[in-house]
Amino acid sequence: MSSALRPVMQRVGLDEDGVGAEDRVRSGPQRLRAGAMRLESWAARRPARAAVASVCAVAVAAALAVGVPSWVSGHERASVLGAAAFPGAVRLLETAPRERWSATVDGAVAPVVSGDVVVVVQGATTDRRIVGLDVVAGHERWQVPLDDAVVPDTVLCRPVDAELVCVVGAQPPSDGRRLVPDEPAGPDAPAAEVGTAVLLRIDPGDGEVLSRSDVEGWVVATAQAGSDVVVATYAWGMLAVRRLDPTTGATRWATQRWSTFQSAGSSRVRLVAAGDLVTATGNEVTLVLDARTGDRLPRPEGSTAADQVRLLEDGTLVRTRFRVREAGVDAVSELSTGDREPSFSVRGSLVQPGVSDGTSGLVFAASGLTGGPLGGRVRAYATGSAEAVWRALVPAPEVAADVAGRVVLRGGGALVGLDARTGEQVWRRSFGPTIGRTFTDGERLVVEREAPSGLPSLTALSLADGATVWDALLPVDAPRPLRLGPHLYAVGDSRLVALR
């Protein structure tokens, strides 16, 4: 029945002879040749118009060839030079950063950003130079050779206003016996000749040396105070702190104190200038100076030499006093501004967040009784209040970040995200003892750690829930991440890598 209804199939021949050439679908090359022939015919009939059209086409092509790359470069430069969400943060890192450019550097000298250049040091002792690299593309913009008149062991550069100030000098001797004048009992270790450093004021735009002046002594640290530079030097058992005018090299004030400086490798001086104060701490020395006059601030009544003194970047002076109690060692931190009396005190040793956007308004301190059951736990205080807002339950004595409503604690190889309002735990991630520095863009926390393969890497976590956003390996020859301006870089012994 079904076969009777099936239509009969017949073979039909195709007649293409009747189809016109214009009715066929032409290929791309055929259409291109046809268009070229029509254009050639039109140009032959109207040569003047064809010449004008040719000139216009060439001009448009040239403008595109020059303008498009220039627009792309300008867009990239504007993006790279843009500011981060808040001071101390990096630009948004929604995806894993990749190498944008790299340069050969002396990894022992900290690079800095001044304007739109990354300032590094290149070369060995005999061919040392300060180099300005373009922050966007990484090419060399300028270099300042360090001549034979100075021993360029130590190079400390920092931006001061719109200029770059570098202090270059010899490194203190490694033998502590050579840091004091000659003594008859020590003829085997004659005193070293006191070094003289050079202060260079450089235009970061083109590398022009605007001024040059001498600084006596072995330079161990620098800081900025207003438009001046503060320099800490050592010579003959004395630690000297000077405030200098970088334009002329003139000393505005100087303060000295005996110091147990042992050697270049074992002695560290931390110099901080903020607000109206300058502090120099290290080598059994604690100097708290008036930044305007250089006068030493008197020690508060009841304080001892065992007290710890720190000057924060916002000008807050923190003095932590330790007292031995039956339950352990009790600590109380007093916060003040300038030479004023303490504005308030908190129980415990003040803990400064690695980075903060300032939205929580909290001040943190580690538990005062370091020998008690709550030792090593963080307390949060409202500014000006001695009553804790909340106490963390996890034994993590460091605050990695206080950003976007999260307080991230760090301890025992783990990161713990707390609600900044209540202190309740929201998430926890364990990385083990290989965890390193942390950075944030305001939405994610970037953690330096060792990958399972043993290679250095970065892992980005969501601040909201601690979930992994991305992982990225660091270059083997540049395994140490650091923040310069609003961007991440990686540095090794001889290589600097820009991560974008």
N, C-alpha and C positions, 0 to 999 in steps of 0.2 A: 504493500500500500504506500509506504513511504518512498520507495524507489520510483513509483509512478509520478509522484509530485516533484521530484528533483529535476531542476532545469538541465537541459542538455548543454554542455560546455563546448564552445567552438573556438578554433584557432583563428585569430584576426591579425593581419599584417599591418604594420604602421607605415604610413606614407609620409616621410619627412620632406619630400621634394617640394611640397606645396607650402611649407612653412617659411615665412620671410625671415631674413637675417635679423631684422629689427625685433622680431617676436621671440627670439631665443634669449635665454638668460646667459649673459656674458660673465666671464670670470673676472676676478679682481685685476689681474694684469691687463686683460683686454680693455676694461673700463679705464685703467690708468693710461694706456697708450692712446685710447680715443680722446681722453681729456687733454693729453699733451698735444695731440695733433690739432684739436680745436684751438688751444691756447696759442700754438705756433701760427696757425692761420690768422687768428685775431691780431697777433703782434705784427704780422706781415702787412695787414691792412691798415693798422694804426700804430706806427712805430713810435710816435711821440708819447702817446699814452702808455705804451708798453714800457718805455724807458722810465717814466715816472713811477709806474707800478713796481718795477724791479727795484728801484731805489727805496721805495717805501717798504717792500718786503724784506730787503736786507736790513733796514733800520729796525724794523720790528723784531727780526731774528736776533740782531745784536743786542737790542734792549732786553730781550728775554734771556739771552745767554749771560748777560751781566747782571740783570736785575734779580732774577730768580735766586741764584746762589747768594747774592748780597742780602736778599730778603730773608732767606733761610738762616744765613749767618747772623743777621741782626736779631732775628727772632730767638735763636739759640742764646745769643749773648744777653738779651734782655731776660730770658728765663734763668740763665745761670747766675746773673748778677742780682736777681730778685731776692727779697728777704724771706726768711723762714717765718713760720707762724708766730714765734716768740723767741727772745734771746736764748741761745743755748740749744735750739732745735735745729734739725736739718730740713732741707726741702722734702716735699712729699715723696715717699718711696713706696708707691703702690705695687710696683713690680721689682724684681731683683735687679740691683744695679749692675752695670757692665763697665768694662774699661773704656774710658773715652780717650785718654792719652796717658803717656808715661814719660818719665825723664830720669836721667842718671843724677843722683844726688849723694851727699854725705848724710847717711841716715842718722848719724850721731848728733846732728844739729837740727833742732826743731824747726820745721818750715812754718811760715806765717803768711797770712793774706794781708796785702796792703793795696787798697783800691781794687783794680782789676788784674793784679798780678799775684802769683804765688812766689814768695821769696825763699830761695834755697841756697845752699852752699855746695859748690862743686869743686873737684880737684883735690889733690893731695897737699901736704904741707908746703911743698915747693911751688905749687901752681894753684893756689887757692883763690877762689873768687866768689863774690856774691852775685847771684843770677836772679833776674826777674822773668818768670814764665807766665805767658798769657793764661789767665784762669780758664778761658773757654777752650782754646785749641792746644795749649801746652807748648807752643813754640817759644823760643827765647826772644824776649823783647829787649833786654839789655844785660850787661854784666859790668861789675866793678871789680877789677883785679886788685888783690891785696898784695901790695908791693913788699919789698924786702925790708922796709923801714918798720914793719910791725910783724910780730910773731902771731900768726892767726890760728892758734890752738883753740881758743874759745871765741865763738861768734854768737852773740846774743842780739837778735833783731826784734823790733816791735814797732807797729804803727803808732805814731803820735800825731793826732789830728790828721792832716792830709799828707803828712810826710812819713818817711821811714827813718828810724834811728837805729843804728847798729853799733854795738860796742865790741871791738875786736882786740884781743890781747893774748898773752901767753897763759898757759895753764899752770896753776900752782904746782910745785914739785911734789912728786909722789912720796918722797921721804920726808916725814914730818920733822926730822931733826934739822932740815935745811930751811925751815920756816921761821927760825929764830936767829938772832945775830950770832956771830962766831963766838964760841966758848973754848977756852983752853982745853977743857976736858973732852972736847969732841972734834979733834982735828980730822977725823976720818969722814966727817960730814960737814964740809964747809957750808956756810950760809949761802943760799942762792941770792943772786942779784934781784932786787925788787923789780918786778915787771912794770911796764908802762903800757896801758891800753890806749886805744884810739877810738874816739867817738865820731862816727860818720853820720851826717845828716844827708839823706838821699831823696831825690824826687822819684817816687815810685812809678811815675808815668814814663820817664825816659832814662832813668838811672843816673842822672847828673848828680855829682857830689856837690851839695850846696855849701857845706862847711865841714871842717875837720879840726878836732881839738884833742888834747892829751888828757888821760885820766890815770893818776898814779895808783899803783897797787895791782894785785891780781884780782880781776873782776870775777865775782861769783854769782851775782844775780842783778836783775834790773826790774823796774816797775815804772808805771806812768802816773804822774801826779799833775793833773791839769794839762798844761802844754809843756811841762817839764818832764825830765826823766830822772828817776831816783836810781842810784847805782850803789851796790854794796861791794866793797873791796876788802882784801885782806893784805896786811903787811906787818911783819915783825910782831906777831902776837896780838895785833889790834884789828878788830872788825870795824870798818868805817862805813858809814852810810851818808851819802851826799845827795843833795838835790841840785841838779845842774840845768842850766839853760842850754838846750841843744843847739841853739843858733850860734852862741858865742863860746860855749863851754864853761862859762863863768859859774862858780859855786855860789848858790844862794844860801845854803847852810850845810854844816857837816857835824856829825856826831860820831864819837869813837867809844869803843868799849873793849876790854880784854876778852879774848876768845880762845878756846882750846881747839883751834883749827889743827887737825891732825895731818891730813893729806888731801890731795885732789880727789882721790877715789872714795874716801870715807866721810868727807865733810860735805854737808848740804845746808844751805841757808835759804829760808823761804822769805821772800821779800814781797810785801803786799802794800799797795797804796790805794786807799778808798776813803771817800768822804774827806774829813779833815785829819786823818790819821795815816801813819806809816808804821808797819810792824816788820821787824826782822827777827826771826826765830831760827834756832839751830845752834849746834856746838855749844850747848849750855849757856846760850845767850837768848834773852828775851827783851827786845827793845820796843817800847810803845812810844812813838814820837808824834809831836804836833807837826802836821804836814806843812804848816805855814812858817814855823820858826825852827823846827828841828829840836825843840826842847823835849826832854823826856817827861812823860806823864808820871806823876807819883803813884806808887803802888797803893791800892786801897787798904784801909785799915782791916786787919785780920787776915790778909792774904799772905801766902808764903811762896818761896821759890819753887815749890812743887806744883803750883797752880799752872794750868794750861791756858794759854792766851791765843786767840785766833781773831783775825780781822776778816769779816766777810766782804764780798764784792759790793754789797749795798752800803758799806760803811758801819755795819753793826760790829761792835767789839764784844767778843764772848770770852768770859773768864770762868773756867771750870775749876771748882775747888773740890778736892778729895779729902775725905775724912774716914778713918778706920772705925767701924762699928762692930758690935758683936756678931751681927748677921753677915757682915762683909764690908766692902768698901763703898761708902756712900759718896755720891757726887751731886753737886748742885751747880748749875750753869746760870750765870748772871749776864744779862744782855743790856748793853748801853750804847749810846751814840756819842762819838767824840769824847770829850773829857767830862761828860755829865755822869750823874749817879745812875746806877742800873735802873732801867725802866721796869723790868720784871725779871723773875727768876723761874727756872723750871727744874724739876727734880730729874737728875740724871745728866749724862754727858750729851751736849747738843749734837744732833745728827743733821748734817746739811744734805738735802737731796742732790743727787747727781745732776738732775735737771728738773726745773719746775716752771709751769706756766703761770703760777701765782694766783690761780683761781680758787684754791681751797682755803687760803689764808691761815694755814696751819704751821706750827712750829713743832719740830720733832726732837725727841731726846731718847737715848737708850736708857734702860732701867738703871737707877742709881746703885742698887745693891748688886754689884757684879758677882758676888759670891752666893747670892740667895737663889731661891727657886725661880724668880722672875728675871734673873740676870740675862742680859742680851736681848730683851724684848723692847720694842719701840712704843713710846707713848706720844700721843698727838695733843697739842695744846693750841687753843686759840690765842692769837697775838695779844699780849698784855695780861693774860690770865695764868694763874699758877695752878688751876684745876685742869686735870687731863680731860679732854673730850672723849677719848677712847684709848684703850690699851690693846695692843696686838697680842694674840695668843701664841703665835708662832715665834720660836727663838731665831729671829733674823734681825741683826743689829744695824743693818744698812738700809738706807732709802735710795733705791736706784732712780726712781722718778716719782714726781707728784704732778700728774698731768691728766687732764680730761676726766676728772672725777675718780681717778684711780691713784692709789698710793701703792707703788710696787716695792716690796721689801726684798732684800737679798740676804741670803745666809745659807751655809751648808751646801753650796752648789745648786740652790733652788731660787726661783723667783716666785713671789706670792703677790697676787693682785688683790688689794683690799678696796672696799668702798670708802671713799674719802670722807663721807659724812658719818658713817657708823663704825668703821674699822672692821666690818665683817668680811671674811674671806670670800672672794668671788671666783678665783682660779689659782692654780698652782702648777708650775712647770719645773721639772728637775733636769739639770744639765750636767751634774757632777762637778768635779774639781777643775774641769777645763774651762769653766765659764770665765769670760773676761769683761771688757768694757761694755757699756750699754749706751744706746743713742735713741732718740725719738724724733718723729716728725709731727707729733701731736695726736696721731691716730694709732701708730704702731710703735712697738718697742723693738729695736734692733739689738741683738745680742751677739757678742763675739764669743765663739766657742770652737771646740775641736770637733770636726765631723767624725762619724763612725770610721771613715777611712783613715783618720789620723791627720787629715789636712785642715789648715785653718779655714774657718768659714763664718758666715753671718746668717743668723736666723731672725726673721721678723715675726713678731707676735702681735696679735690684736690686743690693744689695751682693754677693750671691752670684755673679752672672754678668754684671752690667753691662747687662742687658736693660732696655729702656724699659718702665716700668710705666704711666705716664700723662704727658700734656702738658697744661698749663693756661696760658692767657694771663693776664697781669696787667693791671689797669686802666691805661689810658693816662695818667690823671692821678695814679696812684699806682704808679709803675714800680719802686720800690725795695723788695725784700723784706727783712724783718728778723724776728728772733725776740724775742718778749716773753714771759717765762715759758715755758710749754710749748707755745706756739702761734705760728703764722706770721701776720704782718701785712704789709701793703704800704703804703708811705707816699710821698707826693709833696710838692710845695711847699705845698699847702694842704688835703690830704685824707689821712685814715688809714682803712684798710680792714682789717677783721678777716676772716681766711680760716679757714674751718672745713671 
